[in-house]
Amino acid sequence: MIELSNGHKMEYVIASGALAFDGKGWFWERPLVAAGYIKPELFTVFTKSLTRNRWAGNLRWRKPWECVRPIPGGSVNKIGLTNPGADWWCEKVAPGIDFEQYNIAGNIFGDAKELVYMADKLNAFDLVALEVNPSCPNTGHPMQTAEVVIASVKKVVEASRHPVIVKVSVAQDFLTISQGLEGYAEAISLNSVPWEIAFPRGERSPLWRLEKRVQGGGGGVSGGPAKQANWAAVNILAKKGPLPVIGPSIMEYADLGKVRMMGAKAVSFGAIHLPSYPVWQQPWTLFTNPCKPTEIVLKDMAARNSGH
């Protein structure tokens, strides 16, 4: 468990975007929340990434498969931070959130000036934390250097009344970032793994047409195919870094014990919310998979209470 400076205890995390902008889920998930099959109140829920201004990205709701695809054991996405902007969230989304019922954390992306602007705007809301995301593999821009990330996050810490978490990529110098943010950031999380790292033997991404059109690599890989790279980073960060680590890529109950053994202090559920591959053979998983994190957490809590 990670206890933040504001007293919030964070053990089970819903990764950015899995339950939309407000923790209540996307339109296909909302009935499951209402029926109690998904219990957002069990988790710290990170909002889908926000940028200073509207960001078109690559997602088009009429054909989302162009930028998100299930793959065996997980998913690959090249959404590219599509969102209506931080001001929209503050005006349209935040007033409808019950911050006492749900533990909502913000997720923000941008340059230092944009990050500070958003941190200041988000001070008006009772978020439990603010996650700075300088590691999205799908924006078409190169990953920022460790020095730039460290400087940017420090500025957010100065501007924000919320505890700050930094989200890094295995493609970055993540250990240097962790060490440089000791005393500033309060935890570190891991983003999806660039396709080229998850599949180093040159396999073609299923999003290759979009990659060819917009450049920037084959997308970010989450879930099972991301475990090797992301869990290796968890192991390094837990042993050598000063910041508590949120372990990603939880896809089944057994994964909890694995990342905890590596030293992760909290666990994160992301790609598990998406339908299983191949979708056309098991389309019902669009609705059943988002329920799995709740099932896993309830099982974990029951095991703990029983002493096993």
N, C-alpha and C positions, 0 to 999 in steps of 0.2 A: 504494500500500500504506500502511496505517496501522499504525505500531508503537506499542503501548500501553506504559504504564509498567512492566508486569510482563514485558515482552519478547515478548508475543504479537503476531504479525504477522497483520493482518487485511486480506484483499484480496477474497475471495469470501464473501458472507454469505447465509445462508438466513434470510429474514425470520421474525419471531415467528409461531409456529403452523404453519408450512408442513410441518415434520417433527415435529409433536406436541410433547409435553412433554419428550422425552428424546433427540431427534435421530435416533431409529430409525424415525420415520414413523408415520402412522396405519395402521390395520390393512390397508388396501389397498396401502400403500406398503412395508410390512415385507418382503414376499416380494421386491420389487425391490431393497431394500437387501441382503437375504441373497444374492441372485443377482449383486450387483455392478453392477446397472444404475443404482442411485443410490449415490453414494459420499459419505456425510456427512463423511468425514475430509478431503475437499478444502475444506471450508467452515468458517466460524465459524457455528454454528447457534444461533439465538436460540429459547429455549423459548416455547411459547404463554404469553400473559400470565398472571401470577399475581396474586391479590389476597390481602389479609391473611386473610380468611375465605372460605368457599365463596360463590361469586357465581353466581346462577342464570342471569343473562343471558337470551338469547332462543333459544339453540340447544336443539332437542329432536331427539335422534338418530333418532327414529321418522319425522321429517319435516324434515330439515335444509334442504330447499329453501325453507322459510318464511323463513330468515334469510340464505341464501347463494344467489346466482344467477350463473351465467356470463352475461356480456353480450358483444357483439361486441368482440373484442380484449382482454378482461379479465374482471373480476368485480365484483360489488357485494355487500357483506355488512353485516349488522346483527346480528352474533353477540352483541355486548354483553358481551364478556369472560367468557363462561361458563367456569368452572373450579372445581375442588374446593378450592382454597385453598393457600397456601404451606406450611402445616404438613403437609398431605397430600403435597405434592411432596417435602418433606424426608424424610418417613417412608416413602413408598411408591415414589417414582420415583428419587430421587437414589442410593439404595444399589445400584440396578441399572445405573447408568451407568459406563462405563469412561472416566474423565476423561482418561486418557492417550491413548486412541484417538480420542476425539471432542473437538473444541473447542466446549464448550457455554457459552453466555452466558445468563444469566437475564434475564427481562423482567418488570417489576413495575409495578403500578398501584395508586394509593391516595392518601390525604392524607399529609401530612408524617409524622405519627406512625406510620401504617401502613407507609409506605415504610421508615422507620428500623427498625421491627420486622423486616420481611422482609430488609432488608440485613444485619442482625445474624444472623438465622437462616441466611442463605445464606453467611455467612463460613465455615461448617463444611465447605463443598464447594469443590473446585478448579475453579470457573468461570473462564473466561478474561476475562469482563467482566460487568457488570451494566447493563442498559438500563432506564432510568426512562421510563415511558410516561405522560406527562400529557396525551396528545393523542388518545385514542380518541374517534371521532365517534359512537359507538353506545351510550353509557352512559345517555343521557337527561339528563346534567348538562352545563351550559355549559362551554366550554373555559376553563381557568384563565388568569388574567392572567400576563403575562411575569414580573412581580415574584414571584408565588406560585410559579411553576415554578422560577425561579432559586433562591429560598429553599429550596424542597423538595429540589432536587437537591443543593444545598450540604450539607444535613443528611445526605443519603444518602452523599455523599463522606466526610463525617466518620465515619459509622458503618461503612462498608464497607472491606474490605481489597482489594476488586477495583476495577479501573479502571471508571469510570462513563461511560456513553454516554447522551445525552438524545435522546428520540424526539419530534419536533415535527410539527405540522400546518401546512399552508399557511394554515389559518384562524386561526393564532396569529401573534403578532409574533415570528416565528422568528429574525429577525436580532438583535433585542434580547436574546432568550434566549441565542443563541450568544455574543454579546458579553459578556453578564453572567456567563457561565459560563467565561470564559477563566481558565485556571489551575485549574479544578475538573473539569469534564467533559473527556473525552479525545477525543470524537468526537460527531457529531450525525447522526441519521438522520431519515427522513421517513415519516410514517404514510400510511395511505390518505387519499384526498381526499374530503371531504364531497360527497355527490351534488349538492347545490345549486351547488357550485363547479365540479365537473366538467361539469355540464349546466346552465349558467346560463339557458337559454332556457325553462325550466319543464317540461322533459320529466318525465313521471311515472316514478318509480322502480318497477322490477318488484317491489320489496318494499313497495309502497304500503299493502297491507293491514296488514302489521306496523307500518309507520310510523303508520297511523291508530290502531292499538290502543295502542302504547307511546310514541308521539310521538318527538321527538329527531331528525327528519330522515330522509332517504331512504336512508341507509347510507353506508358508506365504499367508494369506488371505487378499484380497484387495476388495474395492468396498463396496457394501451394508452390507455384513456380518461383515465388519471391522469397521463400523461406531460407534457402541456402545463403543468399547474400545478406538478407536483412538480419537473420539470426546470428550470422558471423559478426555483424556490426554490433548487435546487442551484447554479445559476449565480450567484445573489445571495450565497448563503452562502459559496461558494468564493472569490468576489472580495472580499467585504466582511467576512466573519466570521472569527474566529480559530480555529475548530474545524475539523478535517478532516471532510469530508462523505462519507457513504455514499450513493451514488447508487442510487435505487430504480427500480422498474418495468422491470427487464430482462426482455424477452420474446423476444429473438432475439440472435444473435451480434453483429450490427451495432450493437446498443444499447450494447455495452461501449465502443466507440470514441467514441460520442456523449457519454456521460456523463463519460468521462475527459477529453474535450476541454473540457467545461464546468468541469472542476476537481475532480471526484469522485476521492477517493483509494481508495475501495473500492466494490464494486457489490453490489446486493442482489436476490435472487430471491424473489418472493412469489407473486403471482397466477398465474405460469407453471405452478405445480404443479396448478392446478385444471383440470377438463375444459373443452374448447373449446365455444363456442356455435355452433349449438344442440346441446345434449348428446344429444338423441334421434337426431340424424343421425350423430354420431360418438362413441358412448359409450366406445369403446376409449381415448379420450384421458384418461379417468380414470386409466389406468395408464401411458400413454405420456408424457403431459405432465410428470409428476414426474421423469422421467429427463432432461428437456431441460437443466436447469441443469448436471448432470454432463457432458453432451455438450458444452455451450458452454464450460465451464471446461477440459475436456481439449483442445478445439480451440484455445482461447486459449493454453494452456500449450505446446502443440505449435508454434503459430505463433511464440511468443516464443523457444522453443528453436531454431527454425530461422532466426531472425533476421528474420522478416517482421512 
